[in-house]
Amino acid sequence: MNKNNLKNNLRSNFKKIFLLIAFVGIFYTAMVLILKNVGLENAQDFIKNTGVWAPIVFIFICAVSLIFAPLSGSSIFITGGILFGKQVGFIFSFIATIIGCSINFWISRKLGRKIVNRFVGENNLTELDNFINRFNSRRSIIYMILIMPISQDIISYAIGLTKINYWNFLIALIISATVVISAYIYIGTSLLEGLINFN
């Protein structure tokens, strides 16, 4: 890799980190302000009173955010934890992740790279190619488990473009999703609750 490529990669990585930090800051600020004004208990009571519709809508939105890779499902996990409670929020987020990432896998497996490019977005194409190359050389479940937390949505598309078996992918996804969602739900939600209750 020459110096120009290295500089471009560093700039790209710093830009992603900066945007992620900015997004997280804006998300937490917005959620704190909204829930302080509405009241956390009032919001939770409203969700309970909607019956099955709130879980269905939440799972749908969460899954869609994973299918369209430029979007991010992480903030939705935290929202689920705060509105449904950590345990229930984890279950709904887990279901949505399995559905969304499985759809990604089958979109790329059945429809090919041209269609995947529309879902992944131009900015993520290089990442997609890097992941495809890695999975073509290493197909073990352990490797998938280790690398999936980096970006479950894009990696799901990448694996679908390889010859990796779906059931091996699903095993890795279940383990990876458990770790990733637990981190967002239990750490992110606890932090958000602390900010809401902070006077």
N, C-alpha and C positions, 0 to 999 in steps of 0.2 A: 504494500500500500504506500503510495507516494504522499508527500507532505500536504499537498492540496486536498487529497481525499481525506486524510486524517483530520485536517482542520475543518473540513465540511462536516464530517461525522461528529466531531466534538461540538460544533455549533448547533447541529441538529439535535444532539442529545441535551445540550444545555437549554435549547429552546423548548424541548419537550418537558424537561424538568420544571422550567419556569412556568410554562402553561399549566402543568399539573398542580403546582403549588398555588398558582393564582386561582385555578378552578376550585380547588379544595377550600381555599380561604373564602371565596365568594359563596360557595355552597353552604359552608358552616355559618357564615354571617347571616345569610338569607334564612336558613332554617331556624337559627336562634331567634331572630327578630319575629318571624312568623309564629313560632310556637310560644314565644313569650307573650305575644299579643292575644293569640287564640286561647292559649292555655294547653299544656300537654295533655292533661286529663280530658279536656273537652275534645281535643283532636282524636284521642284514643277511643272515647265514647262514641264519637261520630263514626269512626271506622267500624266499631262493633255493631252499630245500628244499621249499617249497610248490608249486613248478612254476608252472603257468599260473593257479592259483587266486588267488594274491595279486594279480597284475595285474587279473584279472577283477573281484575284489571291490573293489579300489581304484578302478578306473574307474567301477564301478556306484555306489559311495558318493559319489564326487566329482560324478558327473552328477546324482544325486538331490539333493545339497546345492545345486546350481544351479537345479534345478526348483522346489524349495521355497525361494523367495527370502528369507524371513526367516533361513534358515540361511546359513552362509558357507563357500565352498569354498577360501578363501585358505589357511587353516591346513592343509587337506588337501593342497594343492599342496606346502607345505613338508615335510609328513610324507612325501610321495612322494619328494621330493628327498633326504631323509635316509636313507630305507629302500632305495630302488632305485638311488640315485646320481643326480646332477644331470641327466645326459643322458637316461637312461631315465625318470626321474621327470617330466622335461619332456614327453616323448612321451606318456606315459600321461595326464598332466594335460591336455595339449592335446586328445587324443582325447575325454576326458571332457567338456571344455568345449564342443567342437563338438557332441557328442551332446546334452548337457544344454540348451544354449542353442537348438539347433535344435528340440528338443522343446518348449521354451517358446514359440518362434515359432509352431509349428504348433498348439499348444494354443489360443493366443489367436486365430490365424487361423481355425481350424475351429470352436471352441467358444464364442468370444466373451468379453466382459468379465465376465459373471457368474461364469463358471468361473475366469477368471484371478484374480479377487478372492480366491478360496479359496487359491490358490497363493502369491499375493503377500503377503497379510496386510493387515489394516486400517491398520497403521502406515505402510505403503508406498504406499497408494492415492494420496495427494497427489503423491508423486514420480512414480508411474506416469502420472497425468494430465498433469503437467508435461512429461514426456518425449514423450507422445503429441502434445501441442500443438506441441512443437518439431519433431518429425519430420513432422507434417502440413505445416509451412511450409518445412522444409528436408529434402530427400530425397536429397541427394548422398551417395555412398559416403564421401567425405572427411569429411563432417560426422559420419557414423556412426562412422568410425574414431576421430575425436577425442573423441567423447562416450562411447563404449562402456566405456572403462576405469573410468568413474565407478561403474558398477554393471551388469556384463554380464548378470546374470540378469534384473533388472527391465527393462532396456532391451530385451532380447530379447522379453519379453512385450509391451512398448509397441510395438515395430516390427511385431509380428504383428497388432496392432489397426489398423494403417494400411494403405495400398495399396502399400507398398514391396515390390518383387520379392524373392523368397527368395534368388535368386542374388546380387543386390546385397548383401543382408544377410549372406550367407555370406562373400563376399569381405571385407567390413568386419570380420566376426567373426574370420576367420583372421588378419588383420593385427593386430587388437586383441588377440586371445588370445595371439599370439606375444610381444607386448610385455609384457602383464600377467603371464603365467605365467613368462616369463624373469626378471622382476623378483622375483617371489616365490621362484622356485626358486633362482636364483643368489645373490641378496642374503639372503633369509630363511634358506635352508639353510646358507649360509656362516656366518651369525651364530649359528645354532643349533649347528653343529659347533664353533665357537669356544667357546661356553658349555659344551658337553659336555667338551671337552678342557681347559678352564680348571681349574687346580688351586688 
